[in-house]
Amino acid sequence: MDEGPAYGLWSLVVINSVVFILFAFSFTRPRTTRDWRSLGAFSAFIVALFAEMYGFPLTIYLLSGWLASQYPEVNVLSHETGHLWHTLLGMKGHAHVDPVHIFSELLIFGGLILLAASWEVLYRAQRAQTLATTGPYAWMRHPQYAAFIVIMLGFLLQWPTIPTLLMFPILVGMYVHLAHKEEAEVRAEFGETYARYAAATPAFSPRWKRKSREQIGERPGS
C-alpha cells in the first residue's frame, strides 16, 4: 500500500540541511575563499536536495504526467515515488530496503567517513607545516574533494532530482578546478617532494598498491 504525501515539511528541510552542512563545516573549517566556495557549492546541493525530498517535489511535479501514464498503479504524490530509481526500475517492496537505496547509504556514510579522516590528517600536516601523505592522502591526492563527490553521488542514487542532476557535473568540474589550483600552490611550496608524491598518487581514485617512502619523498621516521 502506498503511503500518502509527505511534503511541505520545511522544518525537516532545515534540520537535515543544517546537520549535513555543519558536519561538512566541522571537518573542512574553511579559511580561504576557495574553501568557502567548495563548502558553499556542497551546501547549495544539499539544500536543493532536501527542499525536494521534504518540501516541494518539483521533479515529481514536472514528471507527474509521464509517471502517471507509464506507471498508472503508482501514487505520484506518495513520498515513496520520490525514490525515482525504485519506481523506474520496477522494484518491489519498500524503497528504503532496495539495493539502490542501500548502496546509496553506503556511499553517503562512506563519503562522510572519508571527509572526517581526511581532515584529521590534513589538520596535523598543516600544524606541522608538512605535506599530507598519510591516511586517505596515501591513496589519493584530494580525498576531501572526492568525499564531497561520493556523498553527492550517493544522494543522487537515493533521491534524484532535476536540479541536483544538473548541479552534479558542474560541482564535479568545480572541485576538479579547485584541486588543480590547490596543487599549484602546494607544488610551489613543497617543490620536488610534492612532484614525487603526485607522480605516485592518483588525484581522486585510489591506487591500492602501497607506495614506498622514497616514492613520496618522505624520510624514514618522518
C-alpha positions in Angstrom: 0.0 0.0 0.0 1.4 3.4 -1.0 2.0 5.9 1.7 0.4 9.4 1.4 2.1 12.7 0.6 4.9 13.7 2.9 5.9 17.1 1.6 5.6 20.6 3.0 7.7 19.5 5.9 10.0 22.6 5.8 11.3 22.0 9.3 12.8 18.7 8.1 14.4 20.6 5.1 16.1 23.0 7.5 17.1 20.3 10.1 18.6 17.9 7.6 20.3 20.7 5.6 21.8 22.1 8.8 23.0 18.7 10.0 24.9 17.9 6.8 26.3 21.3 6.2 27.5 21.7 9.8 29.1 18.2 9.6 30.9 19.3 6.4 31.9 22.6 8.0 33.3 21.0 11.2 35.6 18.8 9.1 36.7 21.4 6.5 37.0 24.5 8.6 37.0 26.9 5.6 39.5 29.7 5.8 40.2 30.8 2.3 37.9 32.0 -0.4 38.4 28.6 -2.2 37.4 26.7 0.9 34.2 28.7 1.3 33.4 28.3 -2.4 33.8 24.5 -2.0 31.6 24.3 1.1 29.1 26.7 -0.4 28.6 24.6 -3.5 28.1 21.5 -1.5 25.7 23.4 0.8 23.6 24.5 -2.3 23.4 20.9 -3.5 22.2 19.7 0.0 19.6 22.4 0.3 18.2 21.7 -3.2 18.1 18.0 -2.4 16.2 18.3 0.9 13.9 21.0 -0.4 12.5 18.5 -2.9 12.8 15.5 -0.5 10.6 17.1 2.2 9.5 20.5 0.9 8.1 20.8 -2.6 8.7 17.8 -5.1 9.5 19.9 -8.1 10.9 17.0 -10.1 7.9 14.7 -9.3 5.6 17.6 -10.3 7.3 18.1 -13.6 7.3 14.4 -14.4 3.8 13.7 -12.9 2.1 13.4 -16.3 4.7 10.9 -17.7 4.8 8.9 -14.5 1.0 8.6 -14.3 0.9 7.3 -17.9 3.8 4.9 -17.6 3.1 3.8 -14.0 -0.7 4.0 -13.5 -0.5 1.9 -10.4 1.8 4.4 -8.7 0.6 7.2 -6.4 2.5 10.1 -7.9 2.1 12.2 -4.8 3.4 9.5 -2.5 6.8 10.2 -0.8 7.8 6.7 -1.9 7.6 7.8 -5.6 10.4 10.3 -4.9 12.8 7.4 -4.9 12.7 7.5 -8.6 15.1 4.7 -9.3 12.9 2.4 -7.3 9.9 3.4 -9.4 11.7 3.5 -12.8 13.4 0.1 -12.3 10.1 -1.5 -11.2 11.4 -2.7 -7.8 9.1 -4.3 -5.4 8.8 -3.7 -1.7 9.8 -0.6 0.3 12.2 1.7 -1.4 14.4 2.1 1.7 15.5 -1.6 1.6 16.1 -2.0 -2.2 19.7 -2.5 -3.4 20.0 1.0 -4.9 19.0 2.7 -1.6 21.3 0.5 0.5 24.2 1.3 -1.9 23.4 5.0 -1.7 23.6 4.9 2.1 27.0 3.2 1.9 28.2 5.9 -0.5 26.9 8.7 1.7 28.3 7.4 5.0 31.5 6.3 3.4 31.9 9.8 2.0 31.3 11.3 5.4 33.9 9.0 7.0 36.4 9.8 4.2 35.8 13.5 4.8 36.4 13.3 8.5 39.5 11.1 8.2 41.0 13.4 5.5 40.6 16.5 7.6 42.3 14.9 10.6 45.4 14.1 8.5 45.4 17.5 6.8 45.0 19.4 10.1 48.0 17.6 11.6 50.1 18.3 8.4 49.2 21.9 8.4 50.1 22.4 12.0 53.5 20.7 11.4 53.9 22.6 8.1 54.5 19.3 6.2 52.9 17.6 3.2 49.8 15.4 4.0 50.7 11.9 2.7 49.3 9.6 5.3 45.8 8.1 5.8 43.5 8.8 2.8 46.2 11.0 1.4 48.4 7.9 0.9 45.8 6.6 -1.6 44.7 9.8 -3.4 45.8 13.5 -3.5 42.3 15.0 -3.0 40.3 12.8 -0.6 38.3 15.7 0.7 37.0 16.7 -2.7 36.5 13.0 -3.5 34.4 12.7 -0.4 32.1 15.5 -1.4 31.6 13.9 -4.8 30.9 10.5 -3.3 28.4 12.0 -0.9 26.6 13.8 -3.7 26.6 10.7 -5.9 25.0 8.7 -3.0 22.2 11.3 -2.7 21.6 11.2 -6.4 21.1 7.5 -6.3 18.8 7.8 -3.3 16.7 10.8 -4.4 17.5 12.1 -7.9 16.0 15.5 -8.8 16.4 17.6 -11.9 18.2 20.5 -10.1 20.7 18.2 -8.4 21.3 16.2 -11.6 22.1 19.4 -13.3 24.3 20.7 -10.4 26.3 17.5 -10.0 28.5 17.7 -13.2 29.0 21.4 -12.6 30.1 20.8 -9.0 32.4 17.9 -10.0 34.1 20.3 -12.6 34.4 22.9 -9.9 36.1 20.5 -7.4 38.5 19.4 -10.1 39.3 23.0 -10.9 39.8 23.8 -7.2 42.0 20.8 -6.8 44.2 21.9 -9.7 44.6 25.4 -8.2 45.4 23.9 -4.8 48.0 21.6 -6.4 49.8 24.6 -8.0 50.1 26.2 -4.6 51.3 23.1 -2.8 53.7 22.3 -5.6 55.2 25.8 -5.3 55.6 25.3 -1.5 57.0 21.7 -1.5 58.6 21.5 -4.9 60.2 18.2 -5.8 58.7 16.4 -2.7 55.2 17.1 -4.0 56.2 16.2 -7.6 57.3 12.8 -6.4 54.1 12.4 -4.3 51.9 13.4 -7.2 53.6 11.1 -9.6 53.0 8.1 -7.3 49.4 9.1 -6.1 46.3 9.4 -8.2 44.2 12.6 -7.8 40.7 11.2 -7.0 40.5 7.5 -7.4 42.7 5.4 -5.0 45.5 3.2 -6.2 45.6 0.3 -3.9 49.3 -0.6 -4.4 51.2 0.8 -1.4 53.9 3.3 -2.2 57.3 3.4 -0.6 58.5 6.4 1.4 61.1 7.1 -1.3 58.3 7.5 -3.9 56.5 10.2 -2.0 59.7 11.9 -0.8 59.4 11.0 3.0 62.5 10.3 5.1 62.4 7.2 7.3 61.0 8.1 10.7 59.2 11.2 9.5 
